[in-house]
Amino acid sequence: MTDQTATVLPQEMLSVLSDLGLTRRPNNILLSGHGTSLPVICDGRDGHSFLLKWYLPPKAVQTYPAGSRAEDFARREVGFYRLLDSIDPERRELPAPRTVLVGPGDPPQWLLLEWLRAAKGPSEEVLSTDHVFYLIDKLQALPIDRLLGRRDFPLNHWDPIGYLERIRLMYDSVLFVIGEQRWRHMQIFFDEAVRWTDGRKPVLVHGDFCEQNIVIDENGNPFLIDFERVGMGNIDHDIALFWIHTNRNQDWKRNLIRRWFGARFGGDRIRAEWGIRTTLALLAMQRLRYGYLIHGDEDPRQSANLAMLDATIAGGAELFPI
């Protein structure tokens, strides 16, 4: 989530805050990274602090991921918190904010959570590699059987087959950018990826696992937040996103991915590489689609994202210099 101190709050949100007896903190408005919700820090009359997450209606000018429906972000996150409330209400199994109240409607208009007081200091000083692996282990240990078949829970499928289905929805937007030859190479790439990864046990996937969605509290304990993209599938999805999105130095990133591969040998190591590569291929295509839809031929990040796509398809030392 990012700071948006100049954002004007919807009048309906202000009414809900008043009805709940909450006072918003001045200059503490946030905005979800994909613009689907407006989280506001607020205080109750008893001195406790909360986060009211207000889900924003679809916008005609908003560019959403291919195949996504704006209302499903709220359904996914609220559905996941309801699941946690039923199997882990005290958040002993998965460190995450506790649910206070869920707003009415389908999808719900808002969600009230406990506010986690973050430790002071830059991320490089408070968030360690141990924290990253601890949270991924906790997330992947949760059972996924209770996520399936729920009408109110439009579950994301983060796996190579699901990635390819999403990429095919981008065809018209990205073909002009990547060209027919890259498109054919990518089809071959995913055929091989599915051959290597088919049959792997699916796990719970956060879907937006990055430093902005990890809170280290004042006691040094890590928590996960923002479950709007939660789903199931590829065991390597979350670490791949964290690795590519973090702004840490190259040595730190190299040690992170080396540790991920460290306990994997032979075929398991190859499958892990394919799991990461397919995640990055999806990310590169999403970035290229977004850049083309927003900037057209003038996308300033086009060359960098094409380079990431090419390195992902090639694999080897070009992608994993470890």
Summary of the structure (lengths in Angstrom):
residues: 322
radius of gyration: 20.1
end to end distance: 30.7
largest distance: 62.7
contacts: 963
relative contact order: 0.12
helix: 49%
strand: 16%
